[in-house]
Amino acid sequence: MNLSVPDLVFYGVALITLVSAVYAVFSRNIIRAVFALLGTFFGMAVLYGLLAADFVAVIQVLIYVGGILVLLLFAVMLTGNIETAQSSNRSSGLWLGAVAGMVLLALLLPLALKTPWQQSGAGEYTQTTASIGTALLSSALLPFEVISIVLLGVIIGAVVIARHRRAADMEAGK
């Protein structure tokens, strides 16, 4: 087997990402699991970058690492007595999950082995961000703007509902 340096980097990052994901799933400490998830998300972004999907790699970092992971960290850190709480990750569903995983493996492995995988040569790298930006600002501009107005309405509605509930709670507390 003749592996090049990019192949070794790809397999190394894939292994680190997989180990980090497994640790995030099986860790008993919630804080360590969240930080392992950080490694998983960054590993996925690196893999996307190695596969010449630059836009997806940047979005992975911005959305998952910058948004969702920070939200998870705040939720974990702001939860009281998180370290002394009883474990809610009981192994009662371990056997059911193992059986479901084995059934899924038995269904997908023959498909993967029968599929004629064709490898293409290394193509020329082209940036995808410019074409996505052009599409968003030309042919998809109207749906993009409609979605932004709908999301603005959702945010305003959430604020109104939260204020209404807060006022009702204050009146009930009097």
C-alpha contacts under 8 A as a table, 3 or more apart, distances in Angstrom:
res1	aa1	res2	aa2	distance
3	L	7	D	5.84
3	L	8	L	6.60
4	S	7	D	5.20
4	S	8	L	6.37
5	V	8	L	5.08
5	V	9	V	6.19
6	P	9	V	5.04
6	P	10	F	6.04
7	D	10	F	5.05
7	D	11	Y	6.17
8	L	11	Y	5.19
8	L	12	G	5.94
9	V	12	G	5.04
9	V	13	V	6.05
10	F	13	V	5.31
10	F	14	A	6.02
10	F	47	L	6.79
10	F	50	L	7.05
11	Y	14	A	4.95
11	Y	15	L	6.04
12	G	15	L	5.16
12	G	16	I	6.26
13	V	16	I	5.10
13	V	17	T	6.02
13	V	43	G	6.22
13	V	46	V	7.46
13	V	47	L	7.04
14	A	17	T	5.07
14	A	18	L	6.07
14	A	43	G	7.07
14	A	44	M	7.97
14	A	47	L	7.13
15	L	18	L	5.07
15	L	19	V	6.13
16	I	19	V	5.17
16	I	20	S	6.07
16	I	40	T	7.97
16	I	43	G	7.22
17	T	20	S	5.11
17	T	21	A	6.13
17	T	39	G	6.60
17	T	40	T	4.86
17	T	41	F	7.89
17	T	43	G	5.00
17	T	44	M	6.87
18	L	21	A	5.08
18	L	22	V	6.17
18	L	40	T	7.21
19	V	22	V	5.16
19	V	23	Y	6.14
20	S	23	Y	5.11
20	S	24	A	6.15
20	S	36	A	5.22
20	S	37	L	6.72
20	S	39	G	5.94
20	S	40	T	5.46
21	A	24	A	5.00
21	A	25	V	6.31
21	A	36	A	6.63
21	A	37	L	6.26
21	A	39	G	7.82
21	A	40	T	5.48
22	V	25	V	5.18
22	V	26	F	6.18
23	Y	26	F	5.27
23	Y	27	S	5.51
23	Y	33	A	6.73
23	Y	36	A	6.41
24	A	27	S	5.58
24	A	32	R	7.33
24	A	33	A	4.14
24	A	34	V	6.65
24	A	35	F	7.77
24	A	36	A	5.06
24	A	37	L	5.65
25	V	33	A	6.92
26	F	33	A	7.94
27	S	30	I	7.04
27	S	32	R	7.02
27	S	33	A	5.62
28	R	33	A	7.63
28	R	87	S	7.66
28	R	89	N	7.73
29	N	32	R	5.44
29	N	33	A	6.20
29	N	83	E	7.66
30	I	33	A	4.94
30	I	34	V	6.24
30	I	76	V	7.58
31	I	34	V	5.18
31	I	35	F	6.39
31	I	73	L	7.71
31	I	76	V	7.01
32	R	35	F	5.09
32	R	36	A	6.05
33	A	36	A	4.98
33	A	37	L	6.16
34	V	37	L	4.93
34	V	38	L	6.45
34	V	69	L	7.42
34	V	72	L	7.23
34	V	73	L	6.92
35	F	38	L	4.89
35	F	39	G	6.69
36	A	39	G	5.11
36	A	40	T	6.37
37	L	40	T	4.85
37	L	41	F	6.13
37	L	69	L	7.81
38	L	41	F	5.21
38	L	42	F	6.20
38	L	65	V	6.61
38	L	69	L	6.89
39	G	42	F	5.19
39	G	43	G	5.93
40	T	43	G	5.04
40	T	44	M	6.18
41	F	44	M	5.13
41	F	45	A	6.31
41	F	60	Q	7.16
41	F	61	V	7.34
41	F	64	Y	6.79
41	F	65	V	6.44
42	F	45	A	5.00
42	F	46	V	6.26
42	F	60	Q	7.90
42	F	61	V	6.81
42	F	65	V	7.33
43	G	46	V	5.09
43	G	47	L	6.19
44	M	47	L	4.99
44	M	48	Y	6.16
44	M	57	A	7.66
44	M	60	Q	7.61
45	A	48	Y	5.09
45	A	49	G	6.20
45	A	56	V	7.57
45	A	57	A	4.46
45	A	58	V	7.10
45	A	60	Q	5.67
45	A	61	V	6.40
46	V	49	G	4.95
46	V	50	L	6.15
46	V	57	A	6.79
47	L	50	L	5.01
47	L	51	L	6.23
47	L	57	A	7.85
48	Y	51	L	5.06
48	Y	52	A	6.51
48	Y	53	A	5.25
48	Y	54	D	6.80
48	Y	56	V	6.53
48	Y	57	A	5.11
49	G	52	A	5.17
49	G	53	A	5.42
49	G	54	D	5.27
49	G	56	V	7.90
49	G	57	A	5.49
50	L	53	A	7.44
52	A	125	Y	6.72
52	A	126	T	7.82
52	A	127	Q	7.97
53	A	56	V	5.51
53	A	57	A	6.24
53	A	128	T	7.18
54	D	57	A	5.08
54	D	58	V	6.28
54	D	127	Q	7.02
54	D	128	T	6.81
54	D	129	T	7.17
55	F	58	V	5.28
55	F	59	I	6.15
55	F	128	T	6.37
55	F	129	T	5.41
56	V	59	I	5.03
56	V	60	Q	5.95
57	A	60	Q	5.04
57	A	61	V	6.47
58	V	61	V	5.21
58	V	62	L	6.14
59	I	62	L	4.97
59	I	63	I	5.69
59	I	64	Y	7.74
60	Q	63	I	5.55
60	Q	64	Y	5.43
60	Q	65	V	6.90
61	V	64	Y	5.73
61	V	65	V	4.91
61	V	66	G	6.13
62	L	65	V	5.94
62	L	66	G	4.76
62	L	67	G	6.64
63	I	66	G	5.45
63	I	67	G	4.99
63	I	68	I	6.45
64	Y	67	G	5.44
64	Y	68	I	4.88
64	Y	69	L	5.92
65	V	68	I	6.19
65	V	69	L	5.07
65	V	70	V	6.81
66	G	69	L	6.42
66	G	70	V	6.07
67	G	70	V	5.41
67	G	71	L	6.13
68	I	71	L	5.02
68	I	72	L	6.20
69	L	72	L	4.97
69	L	73	L	6.14
70	V	73	L	4.99
70	V	74	F	6.17
71	L	74	F	5.16
71	L	75	A	6.14
72	L	75	A	5.03
72	L	76	V	6.10
73	L	76	V	5.14
73	L	77	M	5.97
74	F	77	M	5.09
74	F	78	L	5.84
75	A	78	L	5.31
75	A	79	T	6.12
76	V	79	T	5.38
76	V	82	I	7.23
77	M	80	G	7.79
79	T	82	I	5.96
81	N	84	T	5.39
81	N	85	A	6.11
82	I	85	A	5.38
87	S	90	R	6.67
90	R	93	G	7.49
91	S	94	L	4.97
92	S	95	W	7.30
93	G	96	L	5.20
93	G	97	G	6.00
94	L	97	G	5.14
94	L	98	A	6.06
95	W	98	A	4.97
95	W	99	V	6.11
96	L	99	V	5.20
96	L	100	A	6.12
97	G	100	A	5.05
97	G	101	G	5.97
98	A	101	G	5.03
98	A	102	M	6.16
99	V	102	M	5.12
99	V	103	V	6.20
100	A	103	V	5.15
100	A	104	L	6.15
101	G	104	L	5.08
101	G	105	L	6.05
102	M	105	L	4.94
102	M	106	A	6.03
103	V	106	A	5.03
103	V	107	L	6.25
104	L	107	L	5.11
104	L	108	L	6.10
105	L	108	L	5.21
105	L	109	L	5.64
106	A	109	L	5.71
106	A	110	P	7.08
107	L	110	P	6.49
107	L	111	L	7.21
108	L	111	L	5.19
108	L	112	A	6.25
109	L	112	A	5.09
109	L	113	L	6.19
110	P	113	L	5.09
110	P	114	K	6.08
111	L	114	K	5.24
111	L	115	T	6.09
112	A	115	T	5.39
127	Q	130	A	6.65
127	Q	131	S	7.81
128	T	131	S	5.47
128	T	132	I	6.27
129	T	132	I	5.18
129	T	133	G	6.08
130	A	133	G	5.10
130	A	134	T	6.08
131	S	134	T	5.04
131	S	135	A	6.13
132	I	135	A	5.10
132	I	136	L	6.14
133	G	136	L	5.09
133	G	137	L	6.16
134	T	137	L	5.22
134	T	138	S	5.98
135	A	138	S	5.25
135	A	139	S	5.70
135	A	140	A	5.96
135	A	141	L	7.81
136	L	139	S	6.60
136	L	140	A	4.83
136	L	141	L	5.42
136	L	144	F	6.96
137	L	140	A	6.32
137	L	141	L	4.91
138	S	141	L	5.46
139	S	142	L	7.70
140	A	143	P	5.70
140	A	144	F	6.09
141	L	144	F	5.07
141	L	145	E	6.15
142	L	145	E	5.21
142	L	146	V	6.15
143	P	146	V	5.00
143	P	147	I	6.11
144	F	147	I	5.28
144	F	148	S	6.35
145	E	148	S	4.99
145	E	149	I	6.28
146	V	149	I	5.17
146	V	150	V	6.21
147	I	150	V	5.03
147	I	151	L	6.11
148	S	151	L	5.10
148	S	152	L	6.15
149	I	152	L	4.99
149	I	153	G	6.22
150	V	153	G	5.05
150	V	154	V	6.28
151	L	154	V	4.95
151	L	155	I	6.27
152	L	155	I	5.16
152	L	156	I	6.23
153	G	156	I	5.12
153	G	157	G	6.01
154	V	157	G	5.04
154	V	158	A	6.12
155	I	158	A	5.11
155	I	159	V	6.31
156	I	159	V	5.16
156	I	160	V	6.23
157	G	160	V	5.07
157	G	161	I	6.11
158	A	161	I	5.16
158	A	162	A	6.05
159	V	162	A	5.08
159	V	163	R	6.10
160	V	163	R	5.17
160	V	164	H	6.06
161	I	164	H	5.04
161	I	165	R	6.15
162	A	165	R	5.21
162	A	166	R	6.10
163	R	166	R	4.99
163	R	167	A	6.08
164	H	167	A	5.17
164	H	168	A	6.19
165	R	168	A	4.99
165	R	169	D	6.06
166	R	169	D	5.05
166	R	170	M	6.14
167	A	170	M	5.07
167	A	171	E	6.23
168	A	171	E	5.14
168	A	172	A	6.14
169	D	172	A	5.07
169	D	173	G	6.11
170	M	173	G	5.10
170	M	174	K	6.56
171	E	174	K	5.37
